[in-house]
Amino acid sequence: MNGADVLEIAQASIWVLIKVASPVMFVALAVGLSIALVQALTQVQEMTLTFVPKIIAIFVSLFMLLPFMGQTISDFMLLITERIIGIG
């Protein structure tokens, strides 16, 4: 295995990380922005108000996106094992 192979695997792992983490991050961002908008409109500036809806939205999105995340990580693991078997 040379340096180009290592960089290729590192790049693929970063893309997998982005594909797996970004949907949940966007859900948290959308919920946070909507709660901030409601707080700004009602002038209720309670800091703890944002945590519970964000946590619930993140757990729901994780539950719904778990098959996609598992398949993405499984595909990456198959790619890595094929590279290992091809080298050995």
N, C-alpha and C positions, 0 to 999 in steps of 0.2 A: 504494500500500500504506500503510495507516494503522497506528496503534499496536495496534489490536485484532488485526489480521492477524499482526503480528509476535509478539504474545503467544500467539496460537493456534498458530502454527508452533513456538514455543519450548516450549509445553506438550506438543505432539505429539512433539517430539524427545526430551523428557525421558521420556515414556511409552515411546517406542521404546527408549531407553537402558535403562530398567528391565526391559522385556520381554526384551531381548537379554542383559543381564548377570546378571540374578537367578538363572536356573537354574544357571549355573556357580558363582555365589557360594554357593548353597544346597548344592551338591555339596561344595564346599570346606569349608563349615561342618559338614556331616554327617561327612565324613571326619575333620576336625580334632577334633570332639567325640568320635567313637568312639575315635580314637587316644589322646586325653586320658583317656578312661575306662579304657582298657586300661593306660595308664601309671599311673593312680592306683591301679588294682587290683593291679598287679604291683610297684608302687613303683620302676619303672625310669624315672628322670627324665632321659632323654637328649634334649637339645634338637634334635638333627639327625634324630631318628627320625620326626618329623612331616613333614618336607619331602618326602621321596621318595614316600610314598603320596599326599600331597596333589597333587604335581605330576602323578603318573600319573593320578589320578582326574580332575584338571582337563583333561588332554590327552584322555582318553577321553570325557569329557562334551562337550568342544569338538568332537571328531570326530563324536559322535552327534548333537549339536544344531546342527551347521553348516547343514544344510538349513533348519531353522526360523529360524535367525538370518539367513541370506541372504534368505529370503522376507520376513521382517519388514522388513529394511532396504530391500529392493527395493520393497515396498509403500509405504514412507515416501518413497522417492525418486520413485516415480510420483506420489504426492500432491503433492510439491514441484514436480515438472515440470508437472503440471496447473495448479497455481497460477501458475507463471511464464507458461505459455502463455495462461492466462485473463487475466492482467494485460496482457501484451504485445499 
